[in-house]
Amino acid sequence: MVAVHDSKESWERLRGETLGPGLQETEDSSEGPPEETTIEVDVFGHA
């Protein structure tokens, strides 16, 4: 999955309140949480 958010806080809220509980219901708990990679993007101009 790829997700783009305007702030780290926005991502953490979605992950904690929506994705986390949903994944806990569907995943094998012995596997642990999915691997997460974060890439920060700076926008220098607008079209």
C-alpha positions as CSV (number, residue, x, y, z in Angstrom):
1,M,0.0,0.0,0.0
2,V,1.2,3.5,-0.7
3,A,-0.3,6.5,1.3
4,V,0.5,10.2,0.9
5,H,-0.4,12.5,3.7
6,D,0.1,16.2,4.3
7,S,1.6,15.6,7.7
8,K,3.2,12.8,9.8
9,E,0.4,13.3,12.4
10,S,-2.3,12.7,9.7
11,W,-0.6,9.4,8.8
12,E,-0.2,8.3,12.4
13,R,-3.9,9.1,13.1
14,L,-5.0,7.0,10.1
15,R,-2.6,4.1,11.0
16,G,-3.6,4.1,14.7
17,E,-7.4,4.6,14.4
18,T,-8.3,2.9,11.1
19,L,-5.6,0.6,9.7
20,G,-4.2,-0.8,12.9
21,P,-7.5,-2.2,14.3
22,G,-8.5,-3.5,10.9
23,L,-5.2,-5.3,10.3
24,Q,-5.4,-6.8,13.8
25,E,-8.7,-8.4,12.9
26,T,-7.4,-9.9,9.6
27,E,-3.8,-10.8,10.1
28,D,-2.1,-13.7,11.7
29,S,-0.9,-12.2,14.9
30,S,2.3,-14.3,14.9
31,E,3.6,-12.3,11.9
32,G,3.6,-8.9,13.7
33,P,2.8,-5.5,12.1
34,P,3.7,-4.9,8.5
35,E,7.0,-3.3,7.6
36,E,6.6,0.5,7.2
37,T,8.9,2.8,5.1
38,T,8.6,6.6,5.3
39,I,9.9,9.0,2.6
40,E,9.6,12.7,3.2
41,V,8.8,14.8,0.1
42,D,9.4,18.5,-0.2
43,V,7.3,20.5,-2.7
44,F,9.1,23.6,-4.1
45,G,6.6,24.9,-6.5
46,H,3.0,24.5,-7.7
47,A,1.8,24.0,-11.3
